[in-house]
Amino acid sequence: MKLAERIVADPEILGGKPVVAGTRISVEFVLGQLGRGIALDDVARDYALSREDILAAIRFAASAVGRDAYVALGR
């Protein structure tokens, strides 16, 4: 199932997690690498992704987070 440009989900690949199309590299993994301070171009090179693939993963994640509401509990 196409979730966004360059991002797909298939129950047969990583249990249906969103991945970069044509790979087994999850959006979660890409964001984790970037969050650890690895440069976008290094992630692209190290995992044979394009810069556009990585930017699509970021856009998808931003969109997913934007759909949720977060409420602090227990204050």
C-alpha positions as CSV (number, residue, x, y, z in Angstrom):
1,M,0.0,0.0,0.0
2,K,1.4,3.4,-1.0
3,L,1.3,5.7,2.1
4,A,3.1,8.7,0.6
5,E,5.5,9.5,-2.2
6,R,8.3,6.9,-1.9
7,I,6.8,5.3,1.3
8,V,4.9,2.1,1.3
9,A,3.6,-0.5,3.7
10,D,3.3,-4.2,3.1
11,P,2.4,-6.8,5.7
12,E,5.0,-9.1,4.2
13,I,7.8,-6.5,4.8
14,L,8.8,-5.7,8.4
15,G,5.4,-6.5,9.6
16,G,3.7,-3.7,7.7
17,K,5.9,-0.9,9.0
18,P,6.3,2.1,6.6
19,V,9.4,1.6,4.5
20,V,11.2,3.4,1.6
21,A,9.7,1.9,-1.5
22,G,11.7,-1.0,-3.0
23,T,13.7,-1.5,0.2
24,R,13.4,-3.0,3.7
25,I,14.5,0.2,5.3
26,S,11.9,1.6,7.6
27,V,11.0,5.2,8.1
28,E,11.7,4.6,11.8
29,F,15.2,3.5,11.0
30,V,15.9,6.5,8.8
31,L,14.7,8.9,11.4
32,G,16.7,7.1,14.1
33,Q,19.9,7.5,12.0
34,L,19.2,11.2,11.5
35,G,18.4,11.6,15.2
36,R,21.7,10.1,16.1
37,G,23.4,12.9,14.2
38,I,24.3,11.0,11.1
39,A,24.2,13.4,8.1
40,L,21.4,12.9,5.6
41,D,23.9,12.4,2.8
42,D,25.8,9.8,4.8
43,V,22.5,7.9,5.5
44,A,21.8,8.0,1.8
45,R,25.2,6.7,0.9
46,D,25.4,4.0,3.6
47,Y,22.0,2.5,2.8
48,A,21.8,3.1,-0.9
49,L,18.9,5.6,-0.6
50,S,18.4,8.8,-2.5
51,R,18.2,12.2,-0.8
52,E,14.6,12.2,-2.0
53,D,13.9,8.9,-0.2
54,I,15.1,10.3,3.0
55,L,13.2,13.6,2.6
56,A,10.1,11.6,1.8
57,A,10.6,9.6,5.1
58,I,10.8,12.8,7.0
59,R,7.7,14.3,5.4
60,F,5.8,11.1,6.1
61,A,6.8,11.1,9.7
62,A,5.9,14.8,10.1
63,S,2.6,14.1,8.6
64,A,2.0,11.1,10.9
65,V,2.9,13.1,14.0
66,G,0.7,16.0,12.9
67,R,-2.4,13.7,12.9
68,D,-2.1,12.9,16.6
69,A,-3.0,14.9,19.6
70,Y,-0.8,14.5,22.7
71,V,-2.1,15.1,26.2
72,A,0.0,15.1,29.3
73,L,-1.4,12.7,31.9
74,G,-0.8,12.6,35.6
75,R,0.0,16.2,36.3
